[in-house]
C-alpha cells in the first residue's frame, strides 16, 4: 500500500505509508475550508486517525487552485495528503474495507508478495508458498466461527482457493476485528508460525481519497519510468509523457480482457461473437502477456480457452496444441469436466467449475477478419 505526499514545489509523490511525515487536515467551517498544518511527523494511517479524531480529514486536493493553496500553507514542507493506493481485494468479491496489516506490510517485497496470511495480523507473502487455510460459506448471517472451517493441509493460495470453491465455499473474508480474532481461535493448538491463508489478494493499482471522492485531479512529479533505444543501441530512460516512434511485436496475439462475469460457456460464446475465440497460451511469452492483461480483472481468476473432455483430457478450444502448461498443482489435474482459469494473484492456471462466473480473455486473429 502506498500513500501520497505533496512536496515543497507542489508536485505529488507516492511513499510507503509507514514512513513518517508532517501532515495537513482540513474541514469545512461554515462554507469556508479550514486548513490545519501539523508539524509532528506521523505515519499516514496515524495522521488520518489524528485528523478524524478532530472532526476533520487529511487534506484532499481537487484542482490546481487547491493544490496551490495547500502548497503555500505547507510552508515548503513535504506533507501527507489524504490519497492512498490500496490494490488489495477480497477474492469472493466482498466489499469489506477491513485491513489489519502488521509491521511494514503490505510491502509486496520484490514484487512477489501478492497474497496474504493471518499472523495474527495480516501479512503479504508469496502466493506459491504453502500454508493451511480457512474455507468459508458465503452467508454472513452466521458468525465467522460457524461458517468457516480450518483446513489443516498446506497448499498454495490458488490451490487453497480451488479446494474451497470445490466445496462451494471460498477463502475467508474478514469484515471486523472480531472476525479476525474468531478465525485465530479456530487454529488454537497449532504452532504460532502455522499461518493460514485468507482471501485477500493484490489486484490492480487504484488511487483514492479517504473521503471516497473520485480522483479527477492529480499533480504527480514527473518520473523517467519508460525506456527508448537509441541509434547507438544503448537504452535511455525517458519521461513517459514524451512522444517517440515505437515498434510493435508482431508475434504476439491481440488479446482483450472482458470485465464481465460469465460462465465459461457464456464467455466462449461472447468471444466467438465479438472477437475470434477465448484465448490460448502456447508459450512463456504469451503467458507473460496474458498475466499482465489478467491483472486488471475484477475477479480473482480469469477464464482461458482451456477445458476438459469427457475423458478428462485438456484441450484448447481453438485447436492449438497444449505444449505449454502452468498449473497451480504443478501437474495436469485429472478431475473431469472442468475449465481452466488464470489466477490474477500468482498467474498460475486453476481448474474451476465451468459454471462459475468470471472475467475472461478473448483474442482476435487478424487473418480471420
TIGU-937396 format. One record per residue (C-alpha): residue in three letters; x, y, z. Coordinates in nm, 3 decimals. Example, Ala and Ser with C-alpha at 12.3 -4.5 7.8 and 13.67 -1.06 7.14 Angstrom:
REM residues 2
<pt aa="ALA" c1="1.230" c2="-0.450" c3="0.780"/>
<pt aa="SER" c1="1.367" c2="-0.106" c3="0.714"/>
REM end
This chain:
REM residues 369
<pt aa="UNK" c1="0.000" c2="0.000" c3="0.000"/>
<pt aa="UNK" c1="0.131" c2="0.343" c3="-0.094"/>
<pt aa="UNK" c1="0.020" c2="0.687" c3="0.019"/>
<pt aa="UNK" c1="0.071" c2="1.031" c3="-0.133"/>
<pt aa="UNK" c1="0.257" c2="1.342" c3="-0.024"/>
<pt aa="UNK" c1="0.268" c2="1.692" c3="-0.164"/>
<pt aa="UNK" c1="0.622" c2="1.830" c3="-0.195"/>
<pt aa="UNK" c1="0.752" c2="2.180" c3="-0.142"/>
<pt aa="UNK" c1="0.720" c2="2.256" c3="-0.515"/>
<pt aa="UNK" c1="0.355" c2="2.138" c3="-0.525"/>
<pt aa="UNK" c1="0.421" c2="1.809" c3="-0.702"/>
<pt aa="UNK" c1="0.299" c2="1.479" c3="-0.555"/>
<pt aa="UNK" c1="0.497" c2="1.161" c3="-0.487"/>
<pt aa="UNK" c1="0.398" c2="0.816" c3="-0.365"/>
<pt aa="UNK" c1="0.557" c2="0.695" c3="-0.043"/>
<pt aa="UNK" c1="0.543" c2="0.383" c3="0.174"/>
<pt aa="UNK" c1="0.260" c2="0.456" c3="0.418"/>
<pt aa="UNK" c1="0.465" c2="0.350" c3="0.722"/>
<pt aa="UNK" c1="0.705" c2="0.642" c3="0.663"/>
<pt aa="UNK" c1="0.654" c2="0.945" c3="0.891"/>
<pt aa="UNK" c1="0.586" c2="1.295" c3="0.756"/>
<pt aa="UNK" c1="0.416" c2="1.616" c3="0.865"/>
<pt aa="UNK" c1="0.053" c2="1.629" c3="0.755"/>
<pt aa="UNK" c1="-0.239" c2="1.863" c3="0.693"/>
<pt aa="UNK" c1="-0.603" c2="1.826" c3="0.799"/>
<pt aa="UNK" c1="-0.894" c2="2.023" c3="0.661"/>
<pt aa="UNK" c1="-1.260" c2="2.078" c3="0.741"/>
<pt aa="UNK" c1="-1.550" c2="2.288" c3="0.623"/>
<pt aa="UNK" c1="-1.613" c2="2.577" c3="0.859"/>
<pt aa="UNK" c1="-1.945" c2="2.743" c3="0.768"/>
<pt aa="UNK" c1="-1.874" c2="2.726" c3="0.394"/>
<pt aa="UNK" c1="-1.505" c2="2.811" c3="0.426"/>
<pt aa="UNK" c1="-1.234" c2="2.546" c3="0.401"/>
<pt aa="UNK" c1="-1.007" c2="2.549" c3="0.704"/>
<pt aa="UNK" c1="-0.658" c2="2.400" c3="0.662"/>
<pt aa="UNK" c1="-0.453" c2="2.294" c3="0.966"/>
<pt aa="UNK" c1="-0.084" c2="2.204" c3="0.927"/>
<pt aa="UNK" c1="0.067" c2="1.969" c3="1.188"/>
<pt aa="UNK" c1="0.445" c2="1.964" c3="1.212"/>
<pt aa="UNK" c1="0.466" c2="1.646" c3="1.419"/>
<pt aa="UNK" c1="0.565" c2="1.355" c3="1.193"/>
<pt aa="UNK" c1="0.328" c2="1.057" c3="1.182"/>
<pt aa="UNK" c1="0.271" c2="0.752" c3="0.964"/>
<pt aa="UNK" c1="-0.006" c2="0.805" c3="0.708"/>
<pt aa="UNK" c1="-0.265" c2="0.591" c3="0.890"/>
<pt aa="UNK" c1="-0.187" c2="0.761" c3="1.221"/>
<pt aa="UNK" c1="-0.218" c2="1.101" c3="1.053"/>
<pt aa="UNK" c1="-0.557" c2="1.002" c3="0.908"/>
<pt aa="UNK" c1="-0.675" c2="0.885" c3="1.251"/>
<pt aa="UNK" c1="-0.549" c2="1.206" c3="1.412"/>
<pt aa="UNK" c1="-0.745" c2="1.419" c3="1.165"/>
<pt aa="UNK" c1="-1.066" c2="1.219" c3="1.210"/>
<pt aa="UNK" c1="-1.037" c2="1.245" c3="1.588"/>
<pt aa="UNK" c1="-1.060" c2="1.622" c3="1.543"/>
<pt aa="UNK" c1="-1.366" c2="1.610" c3="1.315"/>
<pt aa="UNK" c1="-1.161" c2="1.669" c3="1.002"/>
<pt aa="UNK" c1="-0.991" c2="1.476" c3="0.721"/>
<pt aa="UNK" c1="-0.646" c2="1.450" c3="0.571"/>
<pt aa="UNK" c1="-0.648" c2="1.717" c3="0.303"/>
<pt aa="UNK" c1="-0.794" c2="1.639" c3="-0.041"/>
<pt aa="UNK" c1="-0.694" c2="1.838" c3="-0.350"/>
<pt aa="UNK" c1="-0.942" c2="1.866" c3="-0.637"/>
<pt aa="UNK" c1="-0.793" c2="2.140" c3="-0.858"/>
<pt aa="UNK" c1="-0.477" c2="2.329" c3="-0.945"/>
<pt aa="UNK" c1="-0.603" c2="2.623" c3="-0.735"/>
<pt aa="UNK" c1="-0.648" c2="2.399" c3="-0.428"/>
<pt aa="UNK" c1="-0.306" c2="2.246" c3="-0.492"/>
<pt aa="UNK" c1="-0.153" c2="2.594" c3="-0.484"/>
<pt aa="UNK" c1="-0.329" c2="2.677" c3="-0.156"/>
<pt aa="UNK" c1="-0.209" c2="2.357" c3="0.013"/>
<pt aa="UNK" c1="0.145" c2="2.411" c3="-0.118"/>
<pt aa="UNK" c1="0.154" c2="2.761" c3="0.031"/>
<pt aa="UNK" c1="0.007" c2="2.656" c3="0.367"/>
<pt aa="UNK" c1="0.259" c2="2.370" c3="0.393"/>
<pt aa="UNK" c1="0.540" c2="2.629" c3="0.403"/>
<pt aa="UNK" c1="0.771" c2="2.425" c3="0.182"/>
<pt aa="UNK" c1="0.730" c2="2.106" c3="0.387"/>
<pt aa="UNK" c1="0.666" c2="1.760" c3="0.242"/>
<pt aa="UNK" c1="0.335" c2="1.650" c3="0.396"/>
<pt aa="UNK" c1="0.086" c2="1.365" c3="0.380"/>
<pt aa="UNK" c1="-0.237" c2="1.424" c3="0.188"/>
<pt aa="UNK" c1="-0.549" c2="1.206" c3="0.201"/>
<pt aa="UNK" c1="-0.469" c2="1.000" c3="-0.108"/>
<pt aa="UNK" c1="-0.383" c2="0.630" c3="-0.089"/>
<pt aa="UNK" c1="-0.344" c2="0.332" c3="-0.317"/>
<pt aa="UNK" c1="-0.497" c2="0.007" c3="-0.193"/>
<pt aa="UNK" c1="-0.472" c2="-0.262" c3="-0.464"/>
<pt aa="UNK" c1="-0.590" c2="-0.541" c3="-0.230"/>
<pt aa="UNK" c1="-0.925" c2="-0.709" c3="-0.297"/>
<pt aa="UNK" c1="-1.116" c2="-0.995" c3="-0.136"/>
<pt aa="UNK" c1="-1.138" c2="-1.294" c3="-0.369"/>
<pt aa="UNK" c1="-1.510" c2="-1.357" c3="-0.314"/>
<pt aa="UNK" c1="-1.588" c2="-1.005" c3="-0.437"/>
<pt aa="UNK" c1="-1.694" c2="-0.881" c3="-0.092"/>
<pt aa="UNK" c1="-1.679" c2="-0.507" c3="-0.033"/>
<pt aa="UNK" c1="-1.500" c2="-0.540" c3="0.302"/>
<pt aa="UNK" c1="-1.273" c2="-0.248" c3="0.389"/>
<pt aa="UNK" c1="-1.113" c2="-0.432" c3="0.681"/>
<pt aa="UNK" c1="-0.732" c2="-0.422" c3="0.682"/>
<pt aa="UNK" c1="-0.510" c2="-0.509" c3="0.977"/>
<pt aa="UNK" c1="-0.162" c2="-0.522" c3="0.827"/>
<pt aa="UNK" c1="0.127" c2="-0.591" c3="1.061"/>
<pt aa="UNK" c1="0.457" c2="-0.401" c3="1.070"/>
<pt aa="UNK" c1="0.553" c2="-0.251" c3="0.732"/>
<pt aa="UNK" c1="0.319" c2="-0.482" c3="0.538"/>
<pt aa="UNK" c1="0.196" c2="-0.487" c3="0.274"/>
<pt aa="UNK" c1="0.528" c2="-0.410" c3="0.105"/>
<pt aa="UNK" c1="0.499" c2="-0.657" c3="-0.187"/>
<pt aa="UNK" c1="0.872" c2="-0.733" c3="-0.146"/>
<pt aa="UNK" c1="1.044" c2="-0.777" c3="-0.483"/>
<pt aa="UNK" c1="0.701" c2="-0.754" c3="-0.647"/>
<pt aa="UNK" c1="0.639" c2="-1.115" c3="-0.545"/>
<pt aa="UNK" c1="0.403" c2="-1.097" c3="-0.246"/>
<pt aa="UNK" c1="0.053" c2="-1.091" c3="-0.390"/>
<pt aa="UNK" c1="-0.137" c2="-1.296" c3="-0.130"/>
<pt aa="UNK" c1="-0.187" c2="-1.275" c3="0.246"/>
<pt aa="UNK" c1="-0.188" c2="-1.487" c3="0.563"/>
<pt aa="UNK" c1="-0.313" c2="-1.428" c3="0.918"/>
<pt aa="UNK" c1="-0.016" c2="-1.387" c3="1.153"/>
<pt aa="UNK" c1="-0.221" c2="-1.281" c3="1.385"/>
<pt aa="UNK" c1="-0.245" c2="-0.954" c3="1.191"/>
<pt aa="UNK" c1="-0.231" c2="-0.962" c3="0.810"/>
<pt aa="UNK" c1="0.096" c2="-1.015" c3="0.623"/>
<pt aa="UNK" c1="0.159" c2="-1.027" c3="0.249"/>
<pt aa="UNK" c1="0.360" c2="-1.319" c3="0.119"/>
<pt aa="UNK" c1="0.433" c2="-1.513" c3="-0.198"/>
<pt aa="UNK" c1="0.127" c2="-1.687" c3="-0.343"/>
<pt aa="UNK" c1="0.323" c2="-2.003" c3="-0.429"/>
<pt aa="UNK" c1="0.417" c2="-2.071" c3="-0.067"/>
<pt aa="UNK" c1="0.219" c2="-2.345" c3="0.106"/>
<pt aa="UNK" c1="0.006" c2="-2.271" c3="0.415"/>
<pt aa="UNK" c1="-0.302" c2="-2.401" c3="0.589"/>
<pt aa="UNK" c1="-0.624" c2="-2.210" c3="0.517"/>
<pt aa="UNK" c1="-0.987" c2="-2.137" c3="0.605"/>
<pt aa="UNK" c1="-1.282" c2="-2.233" c3="0.382"/>
<pt aa="UNK" c1="-1.594" c2="-2.025" c3="0.449"/>
<pt aa="UNK" c1="-1.953" c2="-2.024" c3="0.329"/>
<pt aa="UNK" c1="-2.086" c2="-1.705" c3="0.170"/>
<pt aa="UNK" c1="-2.365" c2="-1.630" c3="0.420"/>
<pt aa="UNK" c1="-2.277" c2="-1.352" c3="0.664"/>
<pt aa="UNK" c1="-2.580" c2="-1.415" c3="0.886"/>
<pt aa="UNK" c1="-2.383" c2="-1.664" c3="1.097"/>
<pt aa="UNK" c1="-2.069" c2="-1.562" c3="1.292"/>
<pt aa="UNK" c1="-1.748" c2="-1.635" c3="1.106"/>
<pt aa="UNK" c1="-1.657" c2="-1.912" c3="1.355"/>
<pt aa="UNK" c1="-1.974" c2="-2.101" c3="1.247"/>
<pt aa="UNK" c1="-1.935" c2="-2.065" c3="0.870"/>
<pt aa="UNK" c1="-1.557" c2="-2.122" c3="0.837"/>
<pt aa="UNK" c1="-1.354" c2="-2.439" c3="0.875"/>
<pt aa="UNK" c1="-0.979" c2="-2.462" c3="0.919"/>
<pt aa="UNK" c1="-0.822" c2="-2.695" c3="0.660"/>
<pt aa="UNK" c1="-0.504" c2="-2.828" c3="0.819"/>
<pt aa="UNK" c1="-0.343" c2="-2.918" c3="0.488"/>
<pt aa="UNK" c1="-0.081" c2="-2.692" c3="0.332"/>
<pt aa="UNK" c1="-0.148" c2="-2.563" c3="-0.018"/>
<pt aa="UNK" c1="-0.055" c2="-2.263" c3="-0.232"/>
<pt aa="UNK" c1="-0.304" c2="-1.976" c3="-0.234"/>
<pt aa="UNK" c1="-0.455" c2="-2.081" c3="-0.569"/>
<pt aa="UNK" c1="-0.471" c2="-2.446" c3="-0.466"/>
<pt aa="UNK" c1="-0.641" c2="-2.348" c3="-0.141"/>
<pt aa="UNK" c1="-0.895" c2="-2.132" c3="-0.320"/>
<pt aa="UNK" c1="-0.968" c2="-2.408" c3="-0.572"/>
<pt aa="UNK" c1="-1.016" c2="-2.655" c3="-0.284"/>
<pt aa="UNK" c1="-1.264" c2="-2.422" c3="-0.110"/>
<pt aa="UNK" c1="-1.454" c2="-2.349" c3="-0.429"/>
<pt aa="UNK" c1="-1.479" c2="-2.719" c3="-0.497"/>
<pt aa="UNK" c1="-1.697" c2="-2.729" c3="-0.183"/>
<pt aa="UNK" c1="-1.896" c2="-2.419" c3="-0.294"/>
<pt aa="UNK" c1="-1.708" c2="-2.209" c3="-0.038"/>
<pt aa="UNK" c1="-1.421" c2="-1.958" c3="-0.060"/>
<pt aa="UNK" c1="-1.118" c2="-1.841" c3="0.132"/>
<pt aa="UNK" c1="-1.201" c2="-1.628" c3="0.437"/>
<pt aa="UNK" c1="-1.312" c2="-1.266" c3="0.403"/>
<pt aa="UNK" c1="-1.269" c2="-1.059" c3="0.720"/>
<pt aa="UNK" c1="-1.516" c2="-0.778" c3="0.793"/>
<pt aa="UNK" c1="-1.431" c2="-0.684" c3="1.152"/>
<pt aa="UNK" c1="-1.156" c2="-0.722" c3="1.408"/>
<pt aa="UNK" c1="-1.379" c2="-0.970" c3="1.591"/>
<pt aa="UNK" c1="-1.384" c2="-1.184" c3="1.273"/>
<pt aa="UNK" c1="-1.003" c2="-1.187" c3="1.280"/>
<pt aa="UNK" c1="-0.996" c2="-1.288" c3="1.648"/>
<pt aa="UNK" c1="-1.254" c2="-1.563" c3="1.591"/>
<pt aa="UNK" c1="-1.056" c2="-1.707" c3="1.298"/>
<pt aa="UNK" c1="-0.741" c2="-1.718" c3="1.510"/>
<pt aa="UNK" c1="-0.931" c2="-1.915" c3="1.774"/>
<pt aa="UNK" c1="-1.013" c2="-2.179" c3="1.509"/>
<pt aa="UNK" c1="-0.641" c2="-2.259" c3="1.485"/>
<pt aa="UNK" c1="-0.586" c2="-2.295" c3="1.861"/>
<pt aa="UNK" c1="-0.347" c2="-2.580" c3="1.935"/>
<pt aa="UNK" c1="-0.148" c2="-2.534" c3="1.614"/>
<pt aa="UNK" c1="0.202" c2="-2.377" c3="1.610"/>
<pt aa="UNK" c1="0.203" c2="-1.996" c3="1.616"/>
<pt aa="UNK" c1="0.401" c2="-1.987" c3="1.289"/>
<pt aa="UNK" c1="0.143" c2="-2.202" c3="1.108"/>
<pt aa="UNK" c1="-0.010" c2="-1.906" c3="0.927"/>
<pt aa="UNK" c1="-0.340" c2="-1.963" c3="0.740"/>
<pt aa="UNK" c1="-0.421" c2="-1.812" c3="0.400"/>
<pt aa="UNK" c1="-0.704" c2="-1.558" c3="0.387"/>
<pt aa="UNK" c1="-0.893" c2="-1.448" c3="0.076"/>
<pt aa="UNK" c1="-0.729" c2="-1.111" c3="0.011"/>
<pt aa="UNK" c1="-0.500" c2="-1.070" c3="-0.290"/>
<pt aa="UNK" c1="-0.308" c2="-0.798" c3="-0.474"/>
<pt aa="UNK" c1="-0.502" c2="-0.669" c3="-0.775"/>
<pt aa="UNK" c1="-0.460" c2="-0.358" c3="-0.991"/>
<pt aa="UNK" c1="-0.341" c2="-0.026" c3="-0.852"/>
<pt aa="UNK" c1="-0.614" c2="0.223" c3="-0.757"/>
<pt aa="UNK" c1="-0.557" c2="0.566" c3="-0.606"/>
<pt aa="UNK" c1="-0.845" c2="0.700" c3="-0.395"/>
<pt aa="UNK" c1="-0.923" c2="0.978" c3="-0.147"/>
<pt aa="UNK" c1="-1.005" c2="0.888" c3="0.215"/>
<pt aa="UNK" c1="-1.333" c2="1.080" c3="0.174"/>
<pt aa="UNK" c1="-1.442" c2="0.846" c3="-0.107"/>
<pt aa="UNK" c1="-1.430" c2="1.127" c3="-0.364"/>
<pt aa="UNK" c1="-1.316" c2="1.042" c3="-0.718"/>
<pt aa="UNK" c1="-0.958" c2="1.127" c3="-0.813"/>
<pt aa="UNK" c1="-1.017" c2="1.369" c3="-1.102"/>
<pt aa="UNK" c1="-0.716" c2="1.598" c3="-1.048"/>
<pt aa="UNK" c1="-0.354" c2="1.493" c3="-0.984"/>
<pt aa="UNK" c1="-0.012" c2="1.654" c3="-0.990"/>
<pt aa="UNK" c1="0.238" c2="1.368" c3="-0.978"/>
<pt aa="UNK" c1="0.604" c2="1.452" c3="-1.002"/>
<pt aa="UNK" c1="0.748" c2="1.361" c3="-1.344"/>
<pt aa="UNK" c1="0.936" c2="1.032" c3="-1.336"/>
<pt aa="UNK" c1="1.151" c2="0.875" c3="-1.606"/>
<pt aa="UNK" c1="0.988" c2="0.533" c3="-1.596"/>
<pt aa="UNK" c1="0.988" c2="0.445" c3="-1.968"/>
<pt aa="UNK" c1="1.275" c2="0.347" c3="-2.197"/>
<pt aa="UNK" c1="1.387" c2="0.411" c3="-2.555"/>
<pt aa="UNK" c1="1.664" c2="0.256" c3="-2.761"/>
<pt aa="UNK" c1="1.895" c2="0.499" c3="-2.939"/>
<pt aa="UNK" c1="2.070" c2="0.476" c3="-3.277"/>
<pt aa="UNK" c1="2.381" c2="0.363" c3="-3.088"/>
<pt aa="UNK" c1="2.191" c2="0.064" c3="-2.944"/>
<pt aa="UNK" c1="2.201" c2="0.198" c3="-2.589"/>
<pt aa="UNK" c1="1.886" c2="0.232" c3="-2.379"/>
<pt aa="UNK" c1="1.779" c2="0.566" c3="-2.232"/>
<pt aa="UNK" c1="1.516" c2="0.639" c3="-1.964"/>
<pt aa="UNK" c1="1.258" c2="0.895" c3="-2.068"/>
<pt aa="UNK" c1="0.953" c2="1.070" c3="-1.928"/>
<pt aa="UNK" c1="0.656" c2="0.850" c3="-2.025"/>
<pt aa="UNK" c1="0.464" c2="1.161" c3="-2.134"/>
<pt aa="UNK" c1="0.708" c2="1.232" c3="-2.416"/>
<pt aa="UNK" c1="0.628" c2="1.122" c3="-2.772"/>
<pt aa="UNK" c1="0.861" c2="0.893" c3="-2.967"/>
<pt aa="UNK" c1="0.845" c2="0.639" c3="-3.252"/>
<pt aa="UNK" c1="0.774" c2="0.284" c3="-3.136"/>
<pt aa="UNK" c1="0.792" c2="-0.078" c3="-3.252"/>
<pt aa="UNK" c1="0.520" c2="-0.339" c3="-3.201"/>
<pt aa="UNK" c1="0.598" c2="-0.707" c3="-3.158"/>
<pt aa="UNK" c1="0.434" c2="-0.886" c3="-3.450"/>
<pt aa="UNK" c1="0.439" c2="-1.233" c3="-3.296"/>
<pt aa="UNK" c1="0.206" c2="-1.151" c3="-3.004"/>
<pt aa="UNK" c1="-0.167" c2="-1.209" c3="-3.040"/>
<pt aa="UNK" c1="-0.416" c2="-0.928" c3="-2.983"/>
<pt aa="UNK" c1="-0.592" c2="-1.010" c3="-2.656"/>
<pt aa="UNK" c1="-0.876" c2="-0.829" c3="-2.480"/>
<pt aa="UNK" c1="-0.983" c2="-0.859" c3="-2.118"/>
<pt aa="UNK" c1="-1.362" c2="-0.856" c3="-2.085"/>
<pt aa="UNK" c1="-1.454" c2="-0.726" c3="-1.739"/>
<pt aa="UNK" c1="-1.787" c2="-0.906" c3="-1.721"/>
<pt aa="UNK" c1="-1.856" c2="-1.213" c3="-1.509"/>
<pt aa="UNK" c1="-1.979" c2="-1.503" c3="-1.722"/>
<pt aa="UNK" c1="-1.973" c2="-1.882" c3="-1.707"/>
<pt aa="UNK" c1="-1.711" c2="-2.049" c3="-1.925"/>
<pt aa="UNK" c1="-1.967" c2="-2.135" c3="-2.196"/>
<pt aa="UNK" c1="-2.108" c2="-1.780" c3="-2.191"/>
<pt aa="UNK" c1="-1.754" c2="-1.641" c3="-2.218"/>
<pt aa="UNK" c1="-1.682" c2="-1.870" c3="-2.513"/>
<pt aa="UNK" c1="-1.997" c2="-1.757" c3="-2.692"/>
<pt aa="UNK" c1="-1.912" c2="-1.389" c3="-2.627"/>
<pt aa="UNK" c1="-1.556" c2="-1.422" c3="-2.759"/>
<pt aa="UNK" c1="-1.666" c2="-1.607" c3="-3.072"/>
<pt aa="UNK" c1="-1.935" c2="-1.346" c3="-3.136"/>
<pt aa="UNK" c1="-1.729" c2="-1.031" c3="-3.072"/>
<pt aa="UNK" c1="-1.369" c2="-1.147" c3="-3.131"/>
<pt aa="UNK" c1="-1.214" c2="-1.472" c3="-3.255"/>
<pt aa="UNK" c1="-1.214" c2="-1.705" c3="-2.954"/>
<pt aa="UNK" c1="-1.127" c2="-1.747" c3="-2.587"/>
<pt aa="UNK" c1="-0.752" c2="-1.707" c3="-2.566"/>
<pt aa="UNK" c1="-0.499" c2="-1.988" c3="-2.560"/>
<pt aa="UNK" c1="-0.143" c2="-1.977" c3="-2.424"/>
<pt aa="UNK" c1="0.122" c2="-2.171" c3="-2.615"/>
<pt aa="UNK" c1="0.448" c2="-2.014" c3="-2.487"/>
<pt aa="UNK" c1="0.606" c2="-1.840" c3="-2.189"/>
<pt aa="UNK" c1="0.595" c2="-1.514" c3="-2.382"/>
<pt aa="UNK" c1="0.219" c2="-1.543" c3="-2.430"/>
<pt aa="UNK" c1="0.185" c2="-1.645" c3="-2.064"/>
<pt aa="UNK" c1="0.355" c2="-1.322" c3="-1.953"/>
<pt aa="UNK" c1="0.127" c2="-1.115" c3="-2.176"/>
<pt aa="UNK" c1="-0.186" c2="-1.292" c3="-2.051"/>
<pt aa="UNK" c1="-0.077" c2="-1.249" c3="-1.688"/>
<pt aa="UNK" c1="-0.024" c2="-0.876" c3="-1.744"/>
<pt aa="UNK" c1="-0.370" c2="-0.838" c3="-1.901"/>
<pt aa="UNK" c1="-0.535" c2="-1.050" c3="-1.628"/>
<pt aa="UNK" c1="-0.407" c2="-0.820" c3="-1.352"/>
<pt aa="UNK" c1="-0.674" c2="-0.565" c3="-1.450"/>
<pt aa="UNK" c1="-0.956" c2="-0.815" c3="-1.395"/>
<pt aa="UNK" c1="-1.239" c2="-0.760" c3="-1.149"/>
<pt aa="UNK" c1="-1.245" c2="-1.128" c3="-1.049"/>
<pt aa="UNK" c1="-0.974" c2="-1.330" c3="-0.875"/>
<pt aa="UNK" c1="-0.947" c2="-1.567" c3="-1.174"/>
<pt aa="UNK" c1="-0.996" c2="-1.518" c3="-1.548"/>
<pt aa="UNK" c1="-1.128" c2="-1.777" c3="-1.794"/>
<pt aa="UNK" c1="-0.896" c2="-1.918" c3="-2.062"/>
<pt aa="UNK" c1="-1.000" c2="-2.120" c3="-2.366"/>
<pt aa="UNK" c1="-0.893" c2="-2.444" c3="-2.197"/>
<pt aa="UNK" c1="-1.126" c2="-2.720" c3="-2.079"/>
<pt aa="UNK" c1="-1.156" c2="-3.095" c3="-2.028"/>
<pt aa="UNK" c1="-1.320" c2="-3.355" c3="-2.243"/>
<pt aa="UNK" c1="-1.548" c2="-3.625" c3="-2.105"/>
<pt aa="UNK" c1="-1.241" c2="-3.850" c3="-2.086"/>
<pt aa="UNK" c1="-1.053" c2="-3.594" c3="-1.877"/>
<pt aa="UNK" c1="-0.814" c2="-3.471" c3="-2.148"/>
<pt aa="UNK" c1="-0.738" c2="-3.098" c3="-2.152"/>
<pt aa="UNK" c1="-0.758" c2="-2.913" c3="-2.484"/>
<pt aa="UNK" c1="-0.761" c2="-2.559" c3="-2.625"/>
<pt aa="UNK" c1="-1.095" c2="-2.487" c3="-2.790"/>
<pt aa="UNK" c1="-0.918" c2="-2.314" c3="-3.083"/>
<pt aa="UNK" c1="-0.742" c2="-2.648" c3="-3.153"/>
<pt aa="UNK" c1="-0.392" c2="-2.521" c3="-3.076"/>
<pt aa="UNK" c1="-0.157" c2="-2.782" c3="-2.923"/>
<pt aa="UNK" c1="-0.125" c2="-2.796" c3="-2.544"/>
<pt aa="UNK" c1="0.254" c2="-2.762" c3="-2.547"/>
<pt aa="UNK" c1="0.290" c2="-2.509" c3="-2.265"/>
<pt aa="UNK" c1="0.127" c2="-2.556" c3="-1.922"/>
<pt aa="UNK" c1="0.136" c2="-2.363" c3="-1.593"/>
<pt aa="UNK" c1="-0.092" c2="-2.547" c3="-1.349"/>
<pt aa="UNK" c1="-0.119" c2="-2.440" c3="-0.984"/>
<pt aa="UNK" c1="-0.074" c2="-2.801" c3="-0.874"/>
<pt aa="UNK" c1="0.247" c2="-2.838" c3="-1.077"/>
<pt aa="UNK" c1="0.091" c2="-3.113" c3="-1.286"/>
<pt aa="UNK" c1="-0.210" c2="-3.158" c3="-1.512"/>
<pt aa="UNK" c1="-0.525" c2="-3.200" c3="-1.296"/>
<pt aa="UNK" c1="-0.726" c2="-3.517" c3="-1.354"/>
<pt aa="UNK" c1="-1.073" c2="-3.420" c3="-1.223"/>
<pt aa="UNK" c1="-1.312" c2="-3.450" c3="-1.520"/>
<pt aa="UNK" c1="-1.530" c2="-3.186" c3="-1.684"/>
<pt aa="UNK" c1="-1.363" c2="-2.871" c3="-1.550"/>
<pt aa="UNK" c1="-1.249" c2="-2.549" c3="-1.718"/>
<pt aa="UNK" c1="-0.926" c2="-2.354" c3="-1.668"/>
<pt aa="UNK" c1="-0.875" c2="-2.001" c3="-1.540"/>
<pt aa="UNK" c1="-0.562" c2="-1.798" c3="-1.472"/>
<pt aa="UNK" c1="-0.516" c2="-1.656" c3="-1.121"/>
<pt aa="UNK" c1="-0.472" c2="-1.279" c3="-1.109"/>
<pt aa="UNK" c1="-0.265" c2="-1.319" c3="-0.790"/>
<pt aa="UNK" c1="0.014" c2="-1.559" c3="-0.896"/>
<pt aa="UNK" c1="-0.074" c2="-1.619" c3="-1.266"/>
<pt aa="UNK" c1="-0.093" c2="-1.998" c3="-1.242"/>
<pt aa="UNK" c1="-0.375" c2="-2.198" c3="-1.401"/>
<pt aa="UNK" c1="-0.651" c2="-2.339" c3="-1.182"/>
<pt aa="UNK" c1="-0.919" c2="-2.598" c3="-1.267"/>
<pt aa="UNK" c1="-1.259" c2="-2.449" c3="-1.178"/>
<pt aa="UNK" c1="-1.621" c2="-2.550" c3="-1.226"/>
<pt aa="UNK" c1="-1.729" c2="-2.421" c3="-1.567"/>
<pt aa="UNK" c1="-2.047" c2="-2.277" c3="-1.411"/>
<pt aa="UNK" c1="-1.861" c2="-2.017" c3="-1.206"/>
<pt aa="UNK" c1="-1.884" c2="-1.661" c3="-1.338"/>
<pt aa="UNK" c1="-1.552" c2="-1.487" c3="-1.403"/>
<pt aa="UNK" c1="-1.397" c2="-1.222" c3="-1.625"/>
<pt aa="UNK" c1="-1.236" c2="-1.369" c3="-1.938"/>
<pt aa="UNK" c1="-0.980" c2="-1.300" c3="-2.210"/>
<pt aa="UNK" c1="-1.064" c2="-1.311" c3="-2.580"/>
<pt aa="UNK" c1="-0.821" c2="-1.282" c3="-2.870"/>
<pt aa="UNK" c1="-0.853" c2="-1.152" c3="-3.225"/>
<pt aa="UNK" c1="-0.681" c2="-1.322" c3="-3.520"/>
<pt aa="UNK" c1="-0.641" c2="-1.056" c3="-3.794"/>
<pt aa="UNK" c1="-0.607" c2="-1.332" c3="-4.056"/>
<pt aa="UNK" c1="-0.966" c2="-1.438" c3="-3.987"/>
<pt aa="UNK" c1="-1.123" c2="-1.090" c3="-4.007"/>
REM end
